[in-house]
Amino acid sequence: LVKPCCKEFLDAAKDDHVYCHVSIENFASVPLLWLTREKESWFLKRCRESGNSEIAYREGMVQCFSSSSTVKLGL
């Protein structure tokens, strides 16, 4: 009984739909490269590639308000 259940969870963990809709609220808005672990980076990259709107919003906000982009936009 446990093996089929675990297989279902393993299969679900490979599905893009899961990464598209998962919440990333427990991750830092601006991850520090030297503190971000490889598994976290992989997870966030997979969310981005799957079309996760939460990570797209965060990255857009960071780009909008980063010092290099505000100069270009005249903000």
PDB file of N, CA, C and O in Angstrom:
ATOM      1  N   LEU A   1       0.822  -1.197   0.000  1.00  0.00           N
ATOM      2  CA  LEU A   1       0.000   0.000   0.000  1.00  0.00           C
ATOM      3  C   LEU A   1       0.865   1.259   0.000  1.00  0.00           C
ATOM      4  O   LEU A   1       0.500   2.251  -0.632  1.00  0.00           O
ATOM      5  N   VAL A   2       1.995   1.240   0.692  1.00  0.00           N
ATOM      6  CA  VAL A   2       2.831   2.432   0.774  1.00  0.00           C
ATOM      7  C   VAL A   2       3.580   2.679  -0.533  1.00  0.00           C
ATOM      8  O   VAL A   2       3.699   3.826  -0.963  1.00  0.00           O
ATOM      9  N   LYS A   3       4.078   1.641  -1.162  1.00  0.00           N
ATOM     10  CA  LYS A   3       4.847   1.825  -2.388  1.00  0.00           C
ATOM     11  C   LYS A   3       4.042   2.515  -3.487  1.00  0.00           C
ATOM     12  O   LYS A   3       4.550   3.460  -4.090  1.00  0.00           O
ATOM     13  N   PRO A   4       2.805   2.088  -3.778  1.00  0.00           N
ATOM     14  CA  PRO A   4       2.046   2.805  -4.813  1.00  0.00           C
ATOM     15  C   PRO A   4       1.811   4.270  -4.449  1.00  0.00           C
ATOM     16  O   PRO A   4       1.843   5.141  -5.319  1.00  0.00           O
ATOM     17  N   CYS A   5       1.581   4.534  -3.189  1.00  0.00           N
ATOM     18  CA  CYS A   5       1.368   5.911  -2.734  1.00  0.00           C
ATOM     19  C   CYS A   5       2.631   6.742  -2.967  1.00  0.00           C
ATOM     20  O   CYS A   5       2.552   7.861  -3.473  1.00  0.00           O
ATOM     21  N   CYS A   6       3.772   6.208  -2.607  1.00  0.00           N
ATOM     22  CA  CYS A   6       5.032   6.921  -2.788  1.00  0.00           C
ATOM     23  C   CYS A   6       5.331   7.134  -4.267  1.00  0.00           C
ATOM     24  O   CYS A   6       5.860   8.177  -4.654  1.00  0.00           O
ATOM     25  N   LYS A   7       4.991   6.140  -5.099  1.00  0.00           N
ATOM     26  CA  LYS A   7       5.197   6.273  -6.536  1.00  0.00           C
ATOM     27  C   LYS A   7       4.334   7.393  -7.091  1.00  0.00           C
ATOM     28  O   LYS A   7       4.782   8.149  -7.953  1.00  0.00           O
ATOM     29  N   GLU A   8       3.106   7.510  -6.610  1.00  0.00           N
ATOM     30  CA  GLU A   8       2.222   8.590  -7.058  1.00  0.00           C
ATOM     31  C   GLU A   8       2.799   9.955  -6.685  1.00  0.00           C
ATOM     32  O   GLU A   8       2.761  10.884  -7.491  1.00  0.00           O
ATOM     33  N   PHE A   9       3.330  10.080  -5.471  1.00  0.00           N
ATOM     34  CA  PHE A   9       3.943  11.344  -5.062  1.00  0.00           C
ATOM     35  C   PHE A   9       5.189  11.640  -5.889  1.00  0.00           C
ATOM     36  O   PHE A   9       5.430  12.789  -6.259  1.00  0.00           O
ATOM     37  N   LEU A  10       5.976  10.617  -6.178  1.00  0.00           N
ATOM     38  CA  LEU A  10       7.167  10.799  -6.994  1.00  0.00           C
ATOM     39  C   LEU A  10       6.785  11.266  -8.392  1.00  0.00           C
ATOM     40  O   LEU A  10       7.414  12.171  -8.940  1.00  0.00           O
ATOM     41  N   ASP A  11       5.759  10.654  -8.967  1.00  0.00           N
ATOM     42  CA  ASP A  11       5.291  11.065 -10.291  1.00  0.00           C
ATOM     43  C   ASP A  11       4.761  12.496 -10.265  1.00  0.00           C
ATOM     44  O   ASP A  11       5.011  13.268 -11.191  1.00  0.00           O
ATOM     45  N   ALA A  12       4.039  12.847  -9.220  1.00  0.00           N
ATOM     46  CA  ALA A  12       3.502  14.209  -9.101  1.00  0.00           C
ATOM     47  C   ALA A  12       4.634  15.224  -8.976  1.00  0.00           C
ATOM     48  O   ALA A  12       4.527  16.336  -9.492  1.00  0.00           O
ATOM     49  N   ALA A  13       5.698  14.856  -8.306  1.00  0.00           N
ATOM     50  CA  ALA A  13       6.823  15.768  -8.115  1.00  0.00           C
ATOM     51  C   ALA A  13       7.556  16.065  -9.416  1.00  0.00           C
ATOM     52  O   ALA A  13       8.328  17.021  -9.483  1.00  0.00           O
ATOM     53  N   LYS A  14       7.332  15.273 -10.434  1.00  0.00           N
ATOM     54  CA  LYS A  14       7.962  15.490 -11.735  1.00  0.00           C
ATOM     55  C   LYS A  14       7.074  16.301 -12.678  1.00  0.00           C
ATOM     56  O   LYS A  14       7.509  16.670 -13.768  1.00  0.00           O
ATOM     57  N   ASP A  15       5.848  16.577 -12.274  1.00  0.00           N
ATOM     58  CA  ASP A  15       4.871  17.245 -13.129  1.00  0.00           C
ATOM     59  C   ASP A  15       5.042  18.765 -13.087  1.00  0.00           C
ATOM     60  O   ASP A  15       5.112  19.350 -12.006  1.00  0.00           O
ATOM     61  N   ASP A  16       5.110  19.406 -14.254  1.00  0.00           N
ATOM     62  CA  ASP A  16       5.253  20.859 -14.329  1.00  0.00           C
ATOM     63  C   ASP A  16       4.096  21.589 -13.664  1.00  0.00           C
ATOM     64  O   ASP A  16       4.275  22.697 -13.159  1.00  0.00           O
ATOM     65  N   HIS A  17       2.921  20.989 -13.658  1.00  0.00           N
ATOM     66  CA  HIS A  17       1.742  21.618 -13.051  1.00  0.00           C
ATOM     67  C   HIS A  17       1.990  21.920 -11.570  1.00  0.00           C
ATOM     68  O   HIS A  17       1.546  22.949 -11.060  1.00  0.00           O
ATOM     69  N   VAL A  18       2.688  21.036 -10.894  1.00  0.00           N
ATOM     70  CA  VAL A  18       3.001  21.229  -9.472  1.00  0.00           C
ATOM     71  C   VAL A  18       3.903  22.448  -9.303  1.00  0.00           C
ATOM     72  O   VAL A  18       3.653  23.284  -8.434  1.00  0.00           O
ATOM     73  N   TYR A  19       4.944  22.559 -10.120  1.00  0.00           N
ATOM     74  CA  TYR A  19       5.881  23.673 -10.012  1.00  0.00           C
ATOM     75  C   TYR A  19       5.257  24.992 -10.464  1.00  0.00           C
ATOM     76  O   TYR A  19       5.661  26.061 -10.007  1.00  0.00           O
ATOM     77  N   CYS A  20       4.293  24.919 -11.343  1.00  0.00           N
ATOM     78  CA  CYS A  20       3.601  26.113 -11.817  1.00  0.00           C
ATOM     79  C   CYS A  20       2.736  26.725 -10.723  1.00  0.00           C
ATOM     80  O   CYS A  20       2.578  27.945 -10.672  1.00  0.00           O
ATOM     81  N   HIS A  21       2.176  25.899  -9.852  1.00  0.00           N
ATOM     82  CA  HIS A  21       1.206  26.371  -8.862  1.00  0.00           C
ATOM     83  C   HIS A  21       1.704  26.352  -7.418  1.00  0.00           C
ATOM     84  O   HIS A  21       0.966  26.737  -6.511  1.00  0.00           O
ATOM     85  N   VAL A  22       2.927  25.917  -7.190  1.00  0.00           N
ATOM     86  CA  VAL A  22       3.452  25.855  -5.828  1.00  0.00           C
ATOM     87  C   VAL A  22       3.736  27.276  -5.322  1.00  0.00           C
ATOM     88  O   VAL A  22       4.122  28.152  -6.095  1.00  0.00           O
ATOM     89  N   SER A  23       3.541  27.489  -4.032  1.00  0.00           N
ATOM     90  CA  SER A  23       3.832  28.791  -3.431  1.00  0.00           C
ATOM     91  C   SER A  23       5.303  28.856  -3.046  1.00  0.00           C
ATOM     92  O   SER A  23       5.862  27.894  -2.518  1.00  0.00           O
ATOM     93  N   ILE A  24       5.915  29.988  -3.312  1.00  0.00           N
ATOM     94  CA  ILE A  24       7.324  30.169  -2.958  1.00  0.00           C
ATOM     95  C   ILE A  24       7.481  31.234  -1.876  1.00  0.00           C
ATOM     96  O   ILE A  24       8.533  31.864  -1.772  1.00  0.00           O
ATOM     97  N   GLU A  25       6.443  31.435  -1.076  1.00  0.00           N
ATOM     98  CA  GLU A  25       6.473  32.494  -0.062  1.00  0.00           C
ATOM     99  C   GLU A  25       7.548  32.297   1.005  1.00  0.00           C
ATOM    100  O   GLU A  25       7.947  33.267   1.649  1.00  0.00           O
ATOM    101  N   ASN A  26       8.022  31.080   1.209  1.00  0.00           N
ATOM    102  CA  ASN A  26       9.041  30.828   2.231  1.00  0.00           C
ATOM    103  C   ASN A  26      10.467  31.063   1.732  1.00  0.00           C
ATOM    104  O   ASN A  26      11.427  30.889   2.483  1.00  0.00           O
ATOM    105  N   PHE A  27      10.603  31.453   0.478  1.00  0.00           N
ATOM    106  CA  PHE A  27      11.918  31.763  -0.078  1.00  0.00           C
ATOM    107  C   PHE A  27      12.134  33.268  -0.031  1.00  0.00           C
ATOM    108  O   PHE A  27      11.180  34.038  -0.135  1.00  0.00           O
ATOM    109  N   ALA A  28      13.369  33.683   0.122  1.00  0.00           N
ATOM    110  CA  ALA A  28      13.687  35.110   0.152  1.00  0.00           C
ATOM    111  C   ALA A  28      13.314  35.749  -1.179  1.00  0.00           C
ATOM    112  O   ALA A  28      13.475  35.139  -2.236  1.00  0.00           O
ATOM    113  N   SER A  29      12.817  36.974  -1.120  1.00  0.00           N
ATOM    114  CA  SER A  29      12.454  37.688  -2.346  1.00  0.00           C
ATOM    115  C   SER A  29      13.666  37.913  -3.235  1.00  0.00           C
ATOM    116  O   SER A  29      13.583  37.791  -4.457  1.00  0.00           O
ATOM    117  N   VAL A  30      14.777  38.238  -2.621  1.00  0.00           N
ATOM    118  CA  VAL A  30      16.028  38.420  -3.352  1.00  0.00           C
ATOM    119  C   VAL A  30      17.039  37.464  -2.742  1.00  0.00           C
ATOM    120  O   VAL A  30      17.715  37.811  -1.774  1.00  0.00           O
ATOM    121  N   PRO A  31      17.150  36.254  -3.304  1.00  0.00           N
ATOM    122  CA  PRO A  31      18.060  35.273  -2.712  1.00  0.00           C
ATOM    123  C   PRO A  31      19.515  35.716  -2.850  1.00  0.00           C
ATOM    124  O   PRO A  31      19.936  36.188  -3.906  1.00  0.00           O
ATOM    125  N   LEU A  32      20.255  35.560  -1.793  1.00  0.00           N
ATOM    126  CA  LEU A  32      21.677  35.880  -1.815  1.00  0.00           C
ATOM    127  C   LEU A  32      22.423  34.687  -2.388  1.00  0.00           C
ATOM    128  O   LEU A  32      22.289  33.565  -1.901  1.00  0.00           O
ATOM    129  N   LEU A  33      23.202  34.938  -3.418  1.00  0.00           N
ATOM    130  CA  LEU A  33      23.858  33.845  -4.140  1.00  0.00           C
ATOM    131  C   LEU A  33      24.715  32.972  -3.242  1.00  0.00           C
ATOM    132  O   LEU A  33      24.749  31.754  -3.419  1.00  0.00           O
ATOM    133  N   TRP A  34      25.405  33.565  -2.288  1.00  0.00           N
ATOM    134  CA  TRP A  34      26.297  32.770  -1.439  1.00  0.00           C
ATOM    135  C   TRP A  34      25.540  32.000  -0.357  1.00  0.00           C
ATOM    136  O   TRP A  34      26.123  31.135   0.297  1.00  0.00           O
ATOM    137  N   LEU A  35      24.247  32.298  -0.157  1.00  0.00           N
ATOM    138  CA  LEU A  35      23.458  31.566   0.833  1.00  0.00           C
ATOM    139  C   LEU A  35      22.466  30.590   0.196  1.00  0.00           C
ATOM    140  O   LEU A  35      21.866  29.772   0.894  1.00  0.00           O
ATOM    141  N   THR A  36      22.296  30.672  -1.104  1.00  0.00           N
ATOM    142  CA  THR A  36      21.337  29.817  -1.793  1.00  0.00           C
ATOM    143  C   THR A  36      21.975  28.467  -2.085  1.00  0.00           C
ATOM    144  O   THR A  36      23.043  28.379  -2.691  1.00  0.00           O
ATOM    145  N   ARG A  37      21.304  27.440  -1.646  1.00  0.00           N
ATOM    146  CA  ARG A  37      21.808  26.092  -1.879  1.00  0.00           C
ATOM    147  C   ARG A  37      21.419  25.621  -3.279  1.00  0.00           C
ATOM    148  O   ARG A  37      20.504  26.157  -3.904  1.00  0.00           O
ATOM    149  N   GLU A  38      22.130  24.615  -3.745  1.00  0.00           N
ATOM    150  CA  GLU A  38      21.915  24.092  -5.094  1.00  0.00           C
ATOM    151  C   GLU A  38      20.481  23.594  -5.280  1.00  0.00           C
ATOM    152  O   GLU A  38      19.877  23.838  -6.324  1.00  0.00           O
ATOM    153  N   LYS A  39      19.929  22.899  -4.282  1.00  0.00           N
ATOM    154  CA  LYS A  39      18.566  22.377  -4.398  1.00  0.00           C
ATOM    155  C   LYS A  39      17.551  23.511  -4.481  1.00  0.00           C
ATOM    156  O   LYS A  39      16.575  23.415  -5.226  1.00  0.00           O
ATOM    157  N   GLU A  40      17.774  24.585  -3.722  1.00  0.00           N
ATOM    158  CA  GLU A  40      16.867  25.733  -3.777  1.00  0.00           C
ATOM    159  C   GLU A  40      16.924  26.398  -5.141  1.00  0.00           C
ATOM    160  O   GLU A  40      15.890  26.757  -5.705  1.00  0.00           O
ATOM    161  N   SER A  41      18.121  26.563  -5.671  1.00  0.00           N
ATOM    162  CA  SER A  41      18.283  27.167  -6.991  1.00  0.00           C
ATOM    163  C   SER A  41      17.593  26.327  -8.051  1.00  0.00           C
ATOM    164  O   SER A  41      16.917  26.861  -8.929  1.00  0.00           O
ATOM    165  N   TRP A  42      17.763  25.009  -7.970  1.00  0.00           N
ATOM    166  CA  TRP A  42      17.131  24.115  -8.931  1.00  0.00           C
ATOM    167  C   TRP A  42      15.608  24.222  -8.839  1.00  0.00           C
ATOM    168  O   TRP A  42      14.922  24.287  -9.859  1.00  0.00           O
ATOM    169  N   PHE A  43      15.090  24.239  -7.623  1.00  0.00           N
ATOM    170  CA  PHE A  43      13.648  24.331  -7.404  1.00  0.00           C
ATOM    171  C   PHE A  43      13.085  25.628  -7.991  1.00  0.00           C
ATOM    172  O   PHE A  43      12.080  25.600  -8.701  1.00  0.00           O
ATOM    173  N   LEU A  44      13.721  26.752  -7.701  1.00  0.00           N
ATOM    174  CA  LEU A  44      13.249  28.038  -8.211  1.00  0.00           C
ATOM    175  C   LEU A  44      13.356  28.108  -9.733  1.00  0.00           C
ATOM    176  O   LEU A  44      12.488  28.679 -10.393  1.00  0.00           O
ATOM    177  N   LYS A  45      14.415  27.529 -10.284  1.00  0.00           N
ATOM    178  CA  LYS A  45      14.563  27.491 -11.745  1.00  0.00           C
ATOM    179  C   LYS A  45      13.443  26.661 -12.367  1.00  0.00           C
ATOM    180  O   LYS A  45      12.872  27.045 -13.387  1.00  0.00           O
ATOM    181  N   ARG A  46      13.139  25.545 -11.759  1.00  0.00           N
ATOM    182  CA  ARG A  46      12.060  24.680 -12.269  1.00  0.00           C
ATOM    183  C   ARG A  46      10.709  25.394 -12.193  1.00  0.00           C
ATOM    184  O   ARG A  46       9.894  25.273 -13.108  1.00  0.00           O
ATOM    185  N   CYS A  47      10.467  26.133 -11.113  1.00  0.00           N
ATOM    186  CA  CYS A  47       9.239  26.924 -10.989  1.00  0.00           C
ATOM    187  C   CYS A  47       9.165  27.956 -12.108  1.00  0.00           C
ATOM    188  O   CYS A  47       8.118  28.127 -12.732  1.00  0.00           O
ATOM    189  N   ARG A  48      10.276  28.643 -12.361  1.00  0.00           N
ATOM    190  CA  ARG A  48      10.326  29.659 -13.412  1.00  0.00           C
ATOM    191  C   ARG A  48      10.026  29.033 -14.773  1.00  0.00           C
ATOM    192  O   ARG A  48       9.220  29.563 -15.536  1.00  0.00           O
ATOM    193  N   GLU A  49      10.667  27.916 -15.075  1.00  0.00           N
ATOM    194  CA  GLU A  49      10.483  27.246 -16.361  1.00  0.00           C
ATOM    195  C   GLU A  49       9.072  26.702 -16.534  1.00  0.00           C
ATOM    196  O   GLU A  49       8.600  26.541 -17.659  1.00  0.00           O
ATOM    197  N   SER A  50       8.398  26.418 -15.423  1.00  0.00           N
ATOM    198  CA  SER A  50       7.035  25.878 -15.476  1.00  0.00           C
ATOM    199  C   SER A  50       5.978  26.973 -15.545  1.00  0.00           C
ATOM    200  O   SER A  50       4.785  26.680 -15.628  1.00  0.00           O
ATOM    201  N   GLY A  51       6.403  28.228 -15.510  1.00  0.00           N
ATOM    202  CA  GLY A  51       5.458  29.333 -15.626  1.00  0.00           C
ATOM    203  C   GLY A  51       4.823  29.760 -14.319  1.00  0.00           C
ATOM    204  O   GLY A  51       3.697  30.259 -14.314  1.00  0.00           O
ATOM    205  N   ASN A  52       5.517  29.575 -13.217  1.00  0.00           N
ATOM    206  CA  ASN A  52       4.998  29.971 -11.905  1.00  0.00           C
ATOM    207  C   ASN A  52       4.849  31.490 -11.866  1.00  0.00           C
ATOM    208  O   ASN A  52       5.834  32.216 -11.999  1.00  0.00           O
ATOM    209  N   SER A  53       3.620  31.968 -11.684  1.00  0.00           N
ATOM    210  CA  SER A  53       3.359  33.409 -11.726  1.00  0.00           C
ATOM    211  C   SER A  53       3.957  34.138 -10.525  1.00  0.00           C
ATOM    212  O   SER A  53       4.311  35.313 -10.632  1.00  0.00           O
ATOM    213  N   GLU A  54       4.073  33.469  -9.402  1.00  0.00           N
ATOM    214  CA  GLU A  54       4.625  34.100  -8.203  1.00  0.00           C
ATOM    215  C   GLU A  54       6.095  34.461  -8.399  1.00  0.00           C
ATOM    216  O   GLU A  54       6.527  35.547  -8.012  1.00  0.00           O
ATOM    217  N   ILE A  55       6.855  33.560  -8.994  1.00  0.00           N
ATOM    218  CA  ILE A  55       8.275  33.855  -9.212  1.00  0.00           C
ATOM    219  C   ILE A  55       8.437  34.883 -10.323  1.00  0.00           C
ATOM    220  O   ILE A  55       9.361  35.696 -10.276  1.00  0.00           O
ATOM    221  N   ALA A  56       7.560  34.863 -11.320  1.00  0.00           N
ATOM    222  CA  ALA A  56       7.617  35.873 -12.380  1.00  0.00           C
ATOM    223  C   ALA A  56       7.359  37.263 -11.800  1.00  0.00           C
ATOM    224  O   ALA A  56       8.034  38.224 -12.169  1.00  0.00           O
ATOM    225  N   TYR A  57       6.390  37.372 -10.900  1.00  0.00           N
ATOM    226  CA  TYR A  57       6.083  38.644 -10.249  1.00  0.00           C
ATOM    227  C   TYR A  57       7.276  39.139  -9.430  1.00  0.00           C
ATOM    228  O   TYR A  57       7.663  40.304  -9.519  1.00  0.00           O
ATOM    229  N   ARG A  58       7.847  38.248  -8.641  1.00  0.00           N
ATOM    230  CA  ARG A  58       8.994  38.632  -7.798  1.00  0.00           C
ATOM    231  C   ARG A  58      10.164  39.108  -8.641  1.00  0.00           C
ATOM    232  O   ARG A  58      10.772  40.137  -8.346  1.00  0.00           O
ATOM    233  N   GLU A  59      10.477  38.360  -9.688  1.00  0.00           N
ATOM    234  CA  GLU A  59      11.609  38.737 -10.529  1.00  0.00           C
ATOM    235  C   GLU A  59      11.334  40.055 -11.246  1.00  0.00           C
ATOM    236  O   GLU A  59      12.246  40.859 -11.437  1.00  0.00           O
ATOM    237  N   GLY A  60      10.087  40.281 -11.643  1.00  0.00           N
ATOM    238  CA  GLY A  60       9.722  41.549 -12.267  1.00  0.00           C
ATOM    239  C   GLY A  60       9.885  42.719 -11.316  1.00  0.00           C
ATOM    240  O   GLY A  60      10.369  43.780 -11.709  1.00  0.00           O
ATOM    241  N   MET A  61       9.483  42.531 -10.066  1.00  0.00           N
ATOM    242  CA  MET A  61       9.628  43.591  -9.064  1.00  0.00           C
ATOM    243  C   MET A  61      11.103  43.883  -8.790  1.00  0.00           C
ATOM    244  O   MET A  61      11.492  45.043  -8.654  1.00  0.00           O
ATOM    245  N   VAL A  62      11.909  42.853  -8.710  1.00  0.00           N
ATOM    246  CA  VAL A  62      13.346  43.043  -8.475  1.00  0.00           C
ATOM    247  C   VAL A  62      13.962  43.800  -9.649  1.00  0.00           C
ATOM    248  O   VAL A  62      14.756  44.718  -9.444  1.00  0.00           O
ATOM    249  N   GLN A  63      13.603  43.424 -10.876  1.00  0.00           N
ATOM    250  CA  GLN A  63      14.137  44.111 -12.050  1.00  0.00           C
ATOM    251  C   GLN A  63      13.676  45.563 -12.096  1.00  0.00           C
ATOM    252  O   GLN A  63      14.450  46.457 -12.437  1.00  0.00           O
ATOM    253  N   CYS A  64      12.428  45.789 -11.755  1.00  0.00           N
ATOM    254  CA  CYS A  64      11.865  47.134 -11.801  1.00  0.00           C
ATOM    255  C   CYS A  64      12.541  48.066 -10.803  1.00  0.00           C
ATOM    256  O   CYS A  64      12.789  49.232 -11.109  1.00  0.00           O
ATOM    257  N   PHE A  65      12.834  47.558  -9.624  1.00  0.00           N
ATOM    258  CA  PHE A  65      13.365  48.411  -8.571  1.00  0.00           C
ATOM    259  C   PHE A  65      14.863  48.255  -8.312  1.00  0.00           C
ATOM    260  O   PHE A  65      15.389  48.830  -7.359  1.00  0.00           O
ATOM    261  N   SER A  66      15.547  47.487  -9.147  1.00  0.00           N
ATOM    262  CA  SER A  66      16.999  47.388  -8.965  1.00  0.00           C
ATOM    263  C   SER A  66      17.640  48.687  -9.444  1.00  0.00           C
ATOM    264  O   SER A  66      17.103  49.359 -10.325  1.00  0.00           O
ATOM    265  N   SER A  67      18.760  49.033  -8.878  1.00  0.00           N
ATOM    266  CA  SER A  67      19.381  50.333  -9.160  1.00  0.00           C
ATOM    267  C   SER A  67      19.752  50.503 -10.628  1.00  0.00           C
ATOM    268  O   SER A  67      19.658  51.613 -11.152  1.00  0.00           O
ATOM    269  N   SER A  68      20.167  49.446 -11.303  1.00  0.00           N
ATOM    270  CA  SER A  68      20.574  49.580 -12.700  1.00  0.00           C
ATOM    271  C   SER A  68      19.385  49.835 -13.619  1.00  0.00           C
ATOM    272  O   SER A  68      19.508  50.582 -14.590  1.00  0.00           O
ATOM    273  N   SER A  69      18.230  49.223 -13.326  1.00  0.00           N
ATOM    274  CA  SER A  69      17.079  49.415 -14.207  1.00  0.00           C
ATOM    275  C   SER A  69      16.370  50.733 -13.943  1.00  0.00           C
ATOM    276  O   SER A  69      15.769  51.288 -14.863  1.00  0.00           O
ATOM    277  N   THR A  70      16.416  51.258 -12.718  1.00  0.00           N
ATOM    278  CA  THR A  70      15.725  52.515 -12.430  1.00  0.00           C
ATOM    279  C   THR A  70      16.392  53.681 -13.142  1.00  0.00           C
ATOM    280  O   THR A  70      15.723  54.644 -13.517  1.00  0.00           O
ATOM    281  N   VAL A  71      17.695  53.606 -13.330  1.00  0.00           N
ATOM    282  CA  VAL A  71      18.393  54.662 -14.061  1.00  0.00           C
ATOM    283  C   VAL A  71      17.951  54.644 -15.515  1.00  0.00           C
ATOM    284  O   VAL A  71      17.700  55.699 -16.098  1.00  0.00           O
ATOM    285  N   LYS A  72      17.853  53.464 -16.105  1.00  0.00           N
ATOM    286  CA  LYS A  72      17.447  53.339 -17.505  1.00  0.00           C
ATOM    287  C   LYS A  72      16.009  53.798 -17.713  1.00  0.00           C
ATOM    288  O   LYS A  72      15.687  54.367 -18.756  1.00  0.00           O
ATOM    289  N   LEU A  73      15.139  53.554 -16.728  1.00  0.00           N
ATOM    290  CA  LEU A  73      13.733  53.919 -16.852  1.00  0.00           C
ATOM    291  C   LEU A  73      13.457  55.353 -16.419  1.00  0.00           C
ATOM    292  O   LEU A  73      12.345  55.853 -16.593  1.00  0.00           O
ATOM    293  N   GLY A  74      14.452  56.007 -15.863  1.00  0.00           N
ATOM    294  CA  GLY A  74      14.265  57.371 -15.402  1.00  0.00           C
ATOM    295  C   GLY A  74      13.508  57.467 -14.097  1.00  0.00           C
ATOM    296  O   GLY A  74      12.899  58.499 -13.814  1.00  0.00           O
ATOM    297  N   LEU A  75      13.529  56.409 -13.287  1.00  0.00           N
ATOM    298  CA  LEU A  75      12.815  56.423 -12.011  1.00  0.00           C
ATOM    299  C   LEU A  75      13.681  56.956 -10.895  1.00  0.00           C
ATOM    300  O   LEU A  75      13.234  57.036  -9.751  1.00  0.00           O
TER     301      LEU A  75
END
